[in-house]
């Protein structure tokens, strides 16, 4: 009996940790993902307003830090949602507003249809430019 209890507790522990190891955490109804840009110039954290990306309008905060974890202010961000398989990009462009301390508000991340989507975040600061891609497999309509 003790062995079964121990195994159940152990499984629950790993189930709680698994999103953190995958770079994704959920808190209440929000989702947070972290990626380092392709050239390693920036660390990008994407916090979706809801627990999942879904068909329709989505909102997020994007935090940009340099490779030394210092906030990046005054950057130009471009967010491009596109269907991973087809390479089609959403016709509606998200709007980005700087909030301060390396945090940028992104509104109108529009997802046209269910499927496997990616969000490409491109960061431009002075002469530096780099991007990170966030994968969202199996995007569905809101429930």
C-alpha positions as CSV (number, residue, x, y, z in Angstrom):
1,X,0.0,0.0,0.0
2,X,2.9,2.4,0.8
3,X,4.4,1.7,-2.6
4,X,1.2,2.6,-4.4
5,X,0.9,5.9,-2.4
6,X,4.5,6.8,-3.1
7,X,4.0,6.1,-6.9
8,X,0.9,8.3,-7.0
9,X,2.6,11.1,-5.2
10,X,5.6,10.8,-7.5
11,X,3.4,10.9,-10.6
12,X,1.6,13.9,-9.4
13,X,4.9,15.7,-8.7
14,X,6.1,15.1,-12.2
15,X,2.8,16.0,-13.8
16,X,3.0,19.4,-12.0
17,X,6.6,20.0,-13.2
18,X,6.2,18.9,-16.8
19,X,5.0,22.2,-18.2
20,X,7.9,24.0,-16.6
21,X,10.4,21.7,-18.2
22,X,8.8,22.3,-21.6
23,X,9.2,26.0,-21.2
24,X,5.5,26.6,-20.7
25,X,3.7,27.4,-17.6
26,X,0.0,28.2,-16.9
27,X,-1.2,30.3,-14.1
28,X,-5.0,30.5,-13.8
29,X,-6.2,31.4,-17.3
30,X,-2.9,32.7,-18.7
31,X,-0.1,30.9,-20.5
32,X,3.6,31.8,-20.4
33,X,6.3,30.6,-22.9
34,X,10.0,31.4,-23.1
35,X,12.4,31.1,-26.0
36,X,15.8,32.4,-26.8
37,X,16.1,34.0,-30.3
38,X,17.8,32.1,-33.1
39,X,21.1,34.1,-32.8
40,X,21.0,34.1,-29.0
41,X,20.7,37.9,-28.8
42,X,17.4,38.1,-26.9
43,X,15.3,36.1,-24.5
44,X,11.6,36.4,-25.3
45,X,8.8,35.6,-22.9
46,X,5.3,35.4,-24.4
47,X,2.4,35.6,-21.9
48,X,-1.0,34.9,-23.5
49,X,-4.0,36.4,-21.9
50,X,-5.7,32.9,-22.0
51,X,-4.4,29.5,-21.2
52,X,-4.2,28.6,-24.9
53,X,-3.9,30.3,-28.3
54,X,-7.3,30.0,-30.0
55,X,-9.2,30.8,-33.2
56,X,-10.2,34.5,-33.2
57,X,-8.5,37.5,-31.5
58,X,-5.8,36.8,-28.9
59,X,-3.9,39.2,-26.6
60,X,-0.4,38.8,-25.1
61,X,2.4,40.6,-23.3
62,X,5.9,40.0,-24.6
63,X,8.9,40.6,-22.4
64,X,12.3,41.1,-24.1
65,X,15.5,40.8,-22.3
66,X,19.1,40.8,-23.6
67,X,21.4,37.9,-23.2
68,X,22.4,39.3,-19.8
69,X,18.7,39.3,-18.7
70,X,18.5,43.1,-18.8
71,X,15.2,44.6,-20.1
72,X,15.2,45.7,-23.7
73,X,13.4,49.0,-24.2
74,X,12.8,51.0,-27.4
75,X,12.8,47.8,-29.5
76,X,10.6,47.3,-32.6
77,X,8.6,44.1,-32.4
78,X,6.9,42.3,-35.2
79,X,4.5,39.4,-34.5
80,X,3.6,37.1,-37.4
81,X,1.1,34.3,-36.8
82,X,1.2,31.7,-39.5
83,X,-0.1,28.2,-40.2
84,X,2.9,25.9,-39.7
85,X,2.0,23.4,-42.4
86,X,0.9,25.8,-45.2
87,X,3.1,28.8,-44.4
88,X,0.1,31.0,-44.7
89,X,0.1,34.2,-42.6
90,X,-2.9,35.7,-40.9
91,X,-4.1,38.7,-43.0
92,X,-4.6,40.8,-39.8
93,X,-1.4,42.3,-38.3
94,X,-1.1,42.4,-34.5
95,X,-0.5,45.8,-33.0
96,X,2.4,46.3,-30.5
97,X,2.7,48.9,-27.8
98,X,5.6,49.3,-25.4
99,X,4.6,49.3,-21.8
100,X,8.1,49.8,-20.3
101,X,10.8,47.8,-18.6
102,X,11.1,45.5,-21.6
103,X,7.4,44.6,-21.7
104,X,5.3,45.0,-24.9
105,X,1.6,44.6,-25.2
106,X,0.4,42.8,-28.3
107,X,-3.2,43.0,-29.3
108,X,-5.2,41.5,-32.2
109,X,-3.2,38.3,-32.7
110,X,-5.8,36.9,-35.0
111,X,-6.0,33.2,-35.8
112,X,-8.1,32.5,-38.9
113,X,-8.7,28.7,-38.5
114,X,-8.0,25.7,-36.4
115,X,-4.7,23.9,-37.0
116,X,-1.0,24.0,-36.1
117,X,0.1,27.6,-35.7
118,X,3.4,29.4,-35.0
119,X,4.0,32.9,-33.8
120,X,7.2,34.4,-35.0
121,X,8.5,37.3,-32.8
122,X,11.1,39.5,-34.5
123,X,13.0,42.0,-32.3
124,X,14.8,44.9,-33.8
125,X,17.0,47.1,-31.5
126,X,19.4,49.6,-33.2
127,X,21.3,47.4,-35.7
128,X,20.5,44.2,-34.0
129,X,17.7,41.9,-35.3
130,X,16.8,38.4,-34.2
131,X,13.7,36.3,-33.9
132,X,12.1,33.5,-31.9
133,X,9.3,31.1,-33.0
134,X,6.6,29.8,-30.6
135,X,4.8,26.6,-31.7
136,X,1.1,26.2,-31.0
137,X,0.0,22.7,-32.3
138,X,-3.7,21.9,-32.5
139,X,-5.2,25.4,-32.1
140,X,-8.9,25.2,-31.7
141,X,-12.0,27.4,-31.5
142,X,-12.7,28.8,-28.0
143,X,-14.7,26.6,-25.8
